[in-house]
Amino acid sequence: MAGLEESSLRALTKLQQTLPSRLQHRVTAFHATTIPLTGPGSPPDQVDPEVLTAVAAACRDQRRLRLRYPGQGGVSTRDVEPHRLVHTPRRWYLLAWDADRGDWRTFRVDRIQGPLGPPGARFTPRQLPAEDVAAYVSHSISSAPYRYQARILFHAPVAAVARRSSPAAGRLETVDQHTCVLNTGSDSLEELALYVALKGFDFQVLEPPELVPVLRTLSDRFRLAADNSGVSA
């Protein structure tokens, strides 16, 4: 299983009545616990179907999970309360309460090392960290891990910018019918400048101020390259 789009979920639902009871429960788990985070993207990452269905079932049944998950210090065991699965065109993410860290965490499902053990004790669902879970996960995966956090005002409708953006790379906010704000992040100001410029819309930097001189430097470099790159007749 390389991913599961909305059309796949609908197809599985139609087939539900013809499936054995064990598989019907798996379909129900997907339907009840997944949230789409739509947008254009690369081909989907490979996901272990057994891990994915086990996580979906744990979300549905409100049962704790012990996950083996890689981090900067190596693979660690995480005790979590799984709440929602969120999927982009490329990846699946699990929004869960991390009992050891006492906070919400977002896990990439393709990085969870299976097979998972049996589900643990039931838990009482917590209030989710945001009403819009898809927007919360989008912010978590596109900004939180990075050194530089950026807010860019685009002079274009949000729908137009969304067509050229991945929800995994940033979160869009509507300002009015003609403008929107992109919240994104990067470890490199140069990469951030190029990513924003290549959207193809006029924009202003709201944050961070360090991005402005980088844009000026790149602008001068591009102008010089263009001036020196004329094709002679």
Beta strands, then each sheet from edge to edge (+ up, - down):
strand 1: 34-36
strand 2: 65-71
strand 3: 74-87
strand 4: 92-98
strand 5: 103-108
strand 6: 148-154
strand 7: 171-176
strand 8: 179-186
strand 9: 203-207
sheet 1: 1+ 3+ 2-
sheet 2: 1+ 3+ 4- 5+
sheet 3: 7+ 8- 6+ 9-
end
